[in-house]
Amino acid sequence: MRYLRLSLTLALLAVPALVLAQAPSPDEFVPISQIPAEEQIPAINLVAAAYAFVWLALIAYVWSLGRRLAKTEDDLARLERKGQ
């Protein structure tokens, strides 16, 4: 539940940024061949960073689930020993 609230809060904070972002007007179009090389951003770096972030987030989530599951199993085992 805490993660759901955190996700919703982050999503609501991102909405104004998306709404206020200005789209370039048609007269600002510059062909890629006219943009200097130092101003061009290679897409592969951004895609690799996005994939790395998603994989790291997934690994962290699975690790977190594993720790919580191990703690729950320990609690159950302790309660079973206490009940005997």
Contact map, one row per residue, 1 for C-alpha under 8 A:
111110000000000000000000000000000000000000000000000000000000000000000000000000000000
111111000000000000000000000000000000000000000000000000000000000000000000000000000000
111111100000000000000000000000000000000000000000000000000000000000000000000000000000
111111110000000000000000000000000000000000000000000000000000000000000000000000000000
111111111000000000000000000000000000000000000000000000000000000000000000000000000000
011111111100000000000000000000000000000000000000000000000000000000000000000000000000
001111111110000000000000000000000000000000000000000000000000000000000000000000000000
000111111111000000000000000000000000000000000000000000000000000000000000000000000000
000011111111100000000000000000000000000000000000000000000000000000000000000000000000
000001111111110000000000000000000000000000000000000000000000000000000000000000000000
000000111111111000000000000000000000000000000000000000000000000000000000000000000000
000000011111111100000000000000000000000000000000000000000000000000000000000000000000
000000001111111110000000000000000000000000000000000000000000000000000000000000000000
000000000111111111000000000000000000000000000000000000000000000000000000000000000000
000000000011111111100000000000000000000000000000000000000000000000000000000000000000
000000000001111111110000000000000000000000000000000000000000000000000000000000000000
000000000000111111111000000000000000000000000000000000000000000000000000000000000000
000000000000011111111000000000000000000000000000000000000000000000000000000000000000
000000000000001111111000000000000000000000000000000000000000000000000000000000000000
000000000000000111111100000000000000000000000000000000000000000000000000000000000000
000000000000000011111110000000000000000000000000000000000000000000000000000000000000
000000000000000000011111000000000000000000000000000000000000000000000000000000000000
000000000000000000001111100000000000000000000000000000000000000000000000000000000000
000000000000000000000111110110000000000000000000000000000000000000000000000000000000
000000000000000000000011111110000000000000000000000000000000000000000000000000000000
000000000000000000000001111110000000000000000000000000000000000000000000000000000000
000000000000000000000000111110000000000000000000000000000000000000000000000000000000
000000000000000000000001111111000000000000000000000000000000000000000000000000000000
000000000000000000000001111111100000000000000000000000000000000000000000000000000000
000000000000000000000000000111110110000000000000000000000000000000000000000000000000
000000000000000000000000000011111110000000000000000000000000000000000000000000000000
000000000000000000000000000001111110000000000000000000000000000000000000000000000000
000000000000000000000000000000111111000000000000000000000000000000000000000000000000
000000000000000000000000000001111111000000000000000000000000000000000000000000000000
000000000000000000000000000001111111101100000000000000000000000000000000000000000000
000000000000000000000000000000001111111100000000000000000000000000000000000000000000
000000000000000000000000000000000011111100000000000000000000000000000000000000000000
000000000000000000000000000000000001111110000000000000000000000000000000000000000000
000000000000000000000000000000000011111110000000000000000000000000000000000000000000
000000000000000000000000000000000011111111000000000000000000000000000000000000000000
000000000000000000000000000000000000011111100000000000000000000000000000000000000000
000000000000000000000000000000000000000111111100000000000000000000000000000000000000
000000000000000000000000000000000000000011111110000000000000000000000000000000000000
000000000000000000000000000000000000000001111111000000000000000000000000000000000000
000000000000000000000000000000000000000001111111100000000000000000000000000000000000
000000000000000000000000000000000000000001111111110000000000000000000000000000000000
000000000000000000000000000000000000000000111111111000000000000000000000000000000000
000000000000000000000000000000000000000000011111111100000000000000000000000000000000
000000000000000000000000000000000000000000001111111110000000000000000000000000000000
000000000000000000000000000000000000000000000111111111000000000000000000000000000000
000000000000000000000000000000000000000000000011111111100000000000000000000000000000
000000000000000000000000000000000000000000000001111111110000000000000000000000000000
000000000000000000000000000000000000000000000000111111111000000000000000000000000000
000000000000000000000000000000000000000000000000011111111100000000000000000000000000
000000000000000000000000000000000000000000000000001111111110000000000000000000000000
000000000000000000000000000000000000000000000000000111111111000000000000000000000000
000000000000000000000000000000000000000000000000000011111111100000000000000000000000
000000000000000000000000000000000000000000000000000001111111110000000000000000000000
000000000000000000000000000000000000000000000000000000111111111000000000000000000000
000000000000000000000000000000000000000000000000000000011111111100000000000000000000
000000000000000000000000000000000000000000000000000000001111111110000000000000000000
000000000000000000000000000000000000000000000000000000000111111111000000000000000000
000000000000000000000000000000000000000000000000000000000011111111100000000000000000
000000000000000000000000000000000000000000000000000000000001111111110000000000000000
000000000000000000000000000000000000000000000000000000000000111111111000000000000000
000000000000000000000000000000000000000000000000000000000000011111111100000000000000
000000000000000000000000000000000000000000000000000000000000001111111110000000000000
000000000000000000000000000000000000000000000000000000000000000111111111000000000000
000000000000000000000000000000000000000000000000000000000000000011111111100000000000
000000000000000000000000000000000000000000000000000000000000000001111111110000000000
000000000000000000000000000000000000000000000000000000000000000000111111111000000000
000000000000000000000000000000000000000000000000000000000000000000011111111100000000
000000000000000000000000000000000000000000000000000000000000000000001111111110000000
000000000000000000000000000000000000000000000000000000000000000000000111111111000000
000000000000000000000000000000000000000000000000000000000000000000000011111111100000
000000000000000000000000000000000000000000000000000000000000000000000001111111110000
000000000000000000000000000000000000000000000000000000000000000000000000111111111000
000000000000000000000000000000000000000000000000000000000000000000000000011111111100
000000000000000000000000000000000000000000000000000000000000000000000000001111111110
000000000000000000000000000000000000000000000000000000000000000000000000000111111111
000000000000000000000000000000000000000000000000000000000000000000000000000011111111
000000000000000000000000000000000000000000000000000000000000000000000000000001111111
000000000000000000000000000000000000000000000000000000000000000000000000000000111111
000000000000000000000000000000000000000000000000000000000000000000000000000000011111
